[in-house]
Amino acid sequence: MNIKLRDEYLLKRRKKKITMQELAEYIGCSQSLISRYEHGNSGMKPEKIQKYREYIDKK
C-alpha cells in the first residue's frame, strides 16, 4: 500500500471511529503493529493489509 492510500485509510478509520484495538482484534495482530503501520514505521503482510482495508470499508 502506498503512503497516500495508507493516509486515506487512517483518516477513514478515524472518521468512522474505529479503534486500533478493534481493528487489531479483527486482523489478528497487535495494536502497536497497527500504529506503526499507520505511521509508516512498519509494514504488514499483504493479507493483513487486505483485512485492514476490508474492515474499514465495511464499517
C-alpha positions as CSV (number, residue, x, y, z in Angstrom):
1,M,0.0,0.0,0.0
2,N,1.5,3.4,-0.9
3,I,1.7,6.2,1.6
4,K,-1.2,8.2,0.1
5,L,-3.6,5.2,0.4
6,R,-2.3,4.5,3.9
7,D,-3.1,8.0,4.9
8,E,-6.5,7.8,3.3
9,Y,-7.4,4.7,5.3
10,L,-6.1,6.2,8.5
11,L,-8.4,9.2,8.0
12,K,-11.3,6.8,7.1
13,R,-10.7,4.8,10.3
14,R,-10.7,7.9,12.5
15,K,-13.8,9.3,10.8
16,K,-15.7,6.1,11.4
17,K,-14.4,6.0,15.0
18,I,-12.8,2.6,14.6
19,T,-10.3,2.0,17.3
20,M,-6.9,0.5,16.7
21,Q,-7.7,-2.2,19.2
22,E,-11.0,-3.1,17.4
23,L,-9.1,-3.3,14.1
24,A,-6.2,-5.3,15.6
25,E,-8.6,-7.9,17.0
26,Y,-10.2,-8.3,13.6
27,I,-6.9,-8.6,11.8
28,G,-5.3,-10.8,14.4
29,C,-2.3,-8.6,15.2
30,S,-1.2,-6.2,17.9
31,Q,-2.5,-2.7,18.3
32,S,1.1,-1.5,18.2
33,L,1.6,-3.0,14.7
34,I,-1.5,-1.0,13.5
35,S,0.0,2.1,15.0
36,R,3.5,1.5,13.4
37,Y,1.9,0.7,10.1
38,E,-0.3,3.8,10.0
39,H,2.7,6.0,10.8
40,G,4.8,4.4,8.1
41,N,7.3,2.8,10.6
42,S,6.5,-0.8,9.8
43,G,5.0,-2.9,7.1
44,M,2.3,-5.5,7.3
45,K,1.8,-8.7,5.3
46,P,-0.4,-8.2,2.2
47,E,-3.1,-10.4,3.7
48,K,-3.2,-8.3,6.8
49,I,-3.4,-5.1,4.8
50,Q,-6.3,-6.6,2.8
51,K,-8.2,-7.3,6.1
52,Y,-7.3,-3.8,7.4
53,R,-8.9,-2.2,4.3
54,E,-11.9,-4.6,4.2
55,Y,-12.8,-3.9,7.9
56,I,-12.6,-0.1,7.4
57,D,-14.5,-0.2,4.2
58,K,-17.4,-2.3,5.5
59,K,-17.9,-0.3,8.7
